[in-house]
Amino acid sequence: MLTLKGTYCYLRALEPEDLDFLYEIENDENVWEVSETITPYSKFILKQYLENSHRDIFDVKQLRLAIVTGKEELCGFVDIFDFDPKNLKAGVGIIVKKTKRGKGFGAEALNLVVTYCFKKLNLHQIYANISEDNKPSISLFEKLGFKLSGIKTDWTLIDGTYKNELLFQKINS
């Protein structure tokens, strides 16, 4: 069973040619809230990251995969983070180019990574932390069977205002 290839997109390992898009995403202040970033990244640092992205998830406890359309266009990234092989759980996050949102790539990519986590990594559960005002992400994760399991009150301070963060989980049954 293929776990990383869907109808409209597929997930692949990061490549050196992903540098420009990675640089654009990591330095977009509009998404820093999601990634909890407060400083820009240099191309040099991101190039080093790409050079080390081949390292095993069991070693570095994270994995970033590129989301690629059927037309071979890089349109986003999906991350597995806080990989915990002892308790069989991990966090998951996704970002899709603004021009590719609402076209099904995010849903298919998230579904592919969920399948990968459960079938290939043998995880028991995966989770996502989503700001309560990120309605598109909440809708996406709920559509794929993630359940709201907790609210972290006043969790993030954004532009002088505290925001709640929602914890969504999907249990492999």
Secondary structure, DSSP 8 states (H G I E B T S, - for coil): --SSB-SSEEEE---GGGHHHHHHHHT-GGGHHHHT--S---HHHHHHHHHHTTS-HHHHS-EEEEEEETTS-EEEEEEEEEEETTTTEEEEEEEE-GGGTTTTHHHHHHHHHHHHHHHTS--SEEEEEEETT-HHHHHHHHHTT-EEEEEEEEEEEETTEEEEEEEEEEE--
